[in-house]
Amino acid sequence: MIFGAPKLFGTDGVRGLAGSELTPELVGSLGLAFGTVLSETHPDPVVLLGRDTRVSGPELARQAVEGLAVAGVRVLDCGIITTPGLCLLTREQGGAGAVMISASHNAPQFNGIKLMDAAGDKLRDDVQARIEQLVYQQRDVSPAICPDITSLPDSYAQKTYLDVLFAHFHQPVSLDGMKVVLDCAWGAAWELGPAALRRAGADVIALHAEPRGEQINLDCGSLHPQTLASHVVAVNADLGVAFDGDADRAMFVDEQGQVRDGDFAKYVLAEDLHRQDLLDPPVVVGTVMSNPGLALALGRIGARLVRTPVGDRHVVAEMKRCGAALGGEQSGHIVLSELGIGDAIYTALRICEAIKRSGRTFADLCTPIAKVPQILHNIPVKPGYDWESSTALAEAVKMWTARLGESGYVLIRPSGTEPLLRITVAADDADLTDQAVTALASIIEKEARGHTDE
């Protein structure tokens, strides 16, 4: 990283407003830098390329190919595909790495570039730092005369991905007789999601299931499950699943129309593994955002919650370190060890299996979790506001942490994907939780305004 240069990578790749922040030139430079790094360890690297349905996707993908070609990298274009689908195809095809053009759960005007290694895993911090260094050192990418690119037929990519996915099931359970409503968010799972659930035997009702990139994630998908909840109740479905734009996360809705986040999903899957004697070691990996109620519920089945920093790559790293079979984030990124990555379609299949195997409803399976009141509050901030150096904020956090007691916590962190500062507060006392959020937000907003006015 060059001193004084802005950091490019967030918690999940490089993101920004397509065209103004995430420019074609930047994507081309990232492609060249990534290709240069891969060429240092692979004599003839092949990179798999994918994208979600965003309108800006094809042009940014073209620029990524140009950059990779300048570095001497061959490209296998998988077209519109989910991020986990691209990761699994990279393993299957023996690629040196993968490039996904997607801004995940963000609105249509945003886009991003996610870079993965040969195993389909997110790049290590040191590799990201090396790529940033190369981006800032190099000049604009000169187009290659003829990029070496091969396009995989859509049908082949989709079938191969689903075959790989279904090969990872321990004891497959037919979903025959189960009604599932899927919200595909006008995104990358528009076809793969319904195909996977139908292949498993479920009766599927698909919402927002066309490749309409100009509407991706708008009032639908994992951040907006309200429409899904209404449909689940209206059609008397057993489960609702809301994907985000690239289907690496999902939120769930039970048969009563209650939205269930990643904490509930982790518990239901943990209990299912426990019943099969597969939760060994008895550890589930979450993040600092996990609700205290999850830890208490896991404790009652003899399991322990281990927390990591926010970001699914931190979860995956800890799972590998301690040998855990299950991990994930409250936001809906769920990782099972046999897959090793967060795949929302696979998670949906496994949740459906758990419901069928238990003979109980999803709402009933979620009952053991009594969530502690928890508030997440987002504050827009401009670059340059140094919240970590704020004495007033530090003192307030210390004071409120003490007042919230042993069951509570305060977490302040910048978003890794948007220009936001996130405040999360949890405690047994809902009124106290609300008061803490209000007080902390007031300090940040006042200081941020003062910074802006200077």
Order of alpha helices (4+ residues) and beta strands (2+ residues): beta-alpha-beta-alpha-beta-alpha-beta-beta-alpha-beta-alpha-beta-alpha-beta-alpha-beta-beta-beta-alpha-beta-alpha-beta-alpha-beta-beta-alpha-alpha-beta-alpha-beta-beta-alpha
